[in-house]
Amino acid sequence: MQKPKVLIVFYSRNSSTELLAKAVAEGAIAAGAEVRMRRAREVVGHDVMRQAPGWLENATEMNAKYEAPTEADAEWADAIVFGTPTRFGSISTELKAYIDGLGGLWFQGKLNGKVGSVFGSTSSRHGGNESTLLSIYTPMAHLGLIIVPLGYADAAMFKAGTPYGATHVSQLDAVKPDEDHLAVARFQGRRVTSVARSLHCAQEPVAA
Ligand SMILES: Cc1cc2nc3c(=O)[nH]c(=O)nc-3n(C[C@H](O)[C@H](O)[C@H](O)COP(=O)(O)O)c2cc1C
């Protein structure tokens, strides 16, 4: 049977969102998906990136590991999973710039019916994880994506994450996602793959 194609497109400067993205990919691959991981590129200049220790170095390192997302990636995918650090309670400009660049595909109706899902990271416990994830539900709806939330559909959801998607609280980037938070991200990868398979992959013909 055809493998569900899952695009994981994220922005990250201090690796919390990147680590969640990798766990989403693990879950998707374990569920039988073909996965592309892409990192949205910088929008702010080096003058800004130099103002915090590690930002420029981390960005350079991640950009060497992950290709920039393209329109072709979105067209290829059966499912698109977005990942973002919170920026003032909402989506990062870097990820939003990629989403806005999908306007041509939107115009042609080429994203209609693909699966969409989202995960993210904040610094503080009430710093906006849920508002950020929900803010991405809006463009996902405009793009015509079939939004896949997590609910409490797995035991992992009773320990970490949110019903809207996997999350992490980095406490000023000092804490990386622990096993409980990674388990939620893996569940997200499995669930998205399962829904994408149901919607987009031809079923094996049933023997008469
Ligand atoms: C411009 C800017 C705005 C931010 N706004 C918030 C915020 O509203 N709430 C919060 O908890 N963290 C905020 N943060 C912190 C990041 O969301 C947090 O450090 C996140 O874990 C980083 O993820 P990353 O390691 O994937 O880069 C902000 C960071 C920056 C640079």
The ligand as an SDF file (V2000), in Angstrom:
LIG
                    3D

 31 33  0  0  0  0  0  0  0  0999 V2000
   10.5100   37.5260   20.0750 C   0  0  0  0  0  0  0  0  0  0  0  0
   10.2050   36.4220   21.0420 C   0  0  0  0  0  0  0  0  0  0  0  0
    8.9440   36.3650   21.6300 C   0  0  0  0  0  0  0  0  0  0  0  0
    8.6490   35.3310   22.5370 C   0  0  0  0  0  0  0  0  0  0  0  0
    7.4040   35.3060   23.1000 N   0  0  0  0  0  0  0  0  0  0  0  0
    7.1300   34.3780   24.0480 C   0  0  0  0  0  0  0  0  0  0  0  0
    5.8570   34.3540   24.6920 C   0  0  0  0  0  0  0  0  0  0  0  0
    4.9420   35.1050   24.3800 O   0  0  0  0  0  0  0  0  0  0  0  0
    5.6470   33.4190   25.6600 N   0  0  0  0  0  0  0  0  0  0  0  0
    6.6220   32.5300   26.0390 C   0  0  0  0  0  0  0  0  0  0  0  0
    6.4090   31.7220   26.9470 O   0  0  0  0  0  0  0  0  0  0  0  0
    7.8290   32.5080   25.3990 N   0  0  0  0  0  0  0  0  0  0  0  0
    8.0930   33.4010   24.4220 C   0  0  0  0  0  0  0  0  0  0  0  0
    9.3050   33.3820   23.7780 N   0  0  0  0  0  0  0  0  0  0  0  0
   10.2460   32.3090   24.0740 C   0  0  0  0  0  0  0  0  0  0  0  0
   10.1890   31.0970   23.0940 C   0  0  0  0  0  0  0  0  0  0  0  0
    8.8900   30.8490   22.6430 O   0  0  0  0  0  0  0  0  0  0  0  0
   10.7180   29.8560   23.8230 C   0  0  0  0  0  0  0  0  0  0  0  0
   12.0220   30.1210   24.2570 O   0  0  0  0  0  0  0  0  0  0  0  0
   10.6770   28.5900   22.9850 C   0  0  0  0  0  0  0  0  0  0  0  0
   10.8370   27.4740   23.8450 O   0  0  0  0  0  0  0  0  0  0  0  0
   11.7970   28.5550   21.9540 C   0  0  0  0  0  0  0  0  0  0  0  0
   11.6760   27.4010   21.1480 O   0  0  0  0  0  0  0  0  0  0  0  0
   12.9070   26.8910   20.2820 P   0  0  0  0  0  0  0  0  0  0  0  0
   13.8980   26.2670   21.2690 O   0  0  0  0  0  0  0  0  0  0  0  0
   12.3530   25.8420   19.3870 O   0  0  0  0  0  0  0  0  0  0  0  0
   13.4900   28.0430   19.5660 O   0  0  0  0  0  0  0  0  0  0  0  0
    9.6220   34.3700   22.8670 C   0  0  0  0  0  0  0  0  0  0  0  0
   10.8840   34.4280   22.2410 C   0  0  0  0  0  0  0  0  0  0  0  0
   11.1780   35.4410   21.3400 C   0  0  0  0  0  0  0  0  0  0  0  0
   12.5330   35.4910   20.7050 C   0  0  0  0  0  0  0  0  0  0  0  0
  1  2  1  0
  2  3  1  0
  2 30  2  0
  3  4  2  0
  4  5  1  0
  4 28  1  0
  5  6  2  0
  6  7  1  0
  6 13  1  0
  7  8  2  0
  7  9  1  0
  9 10  1  0
 10 11  2  0
 10 12  1  0
 12 13  2  0
 13 14  1  0
 14 15  1  0
 14 28  1  0
 15 16  1  0
 16 17  1  0
 16 18  1  0
 18 19  1  0
 18 20  1  0
 20 21  1  0
 20 22  1  0
 22 23  1  0
 23 24  1  0
 24 25  2  0
 24 26  1  0
 24 27  1  0
 28 29  2  0
 29 30  1  0
 30 31  1  0
M  END
$$$$
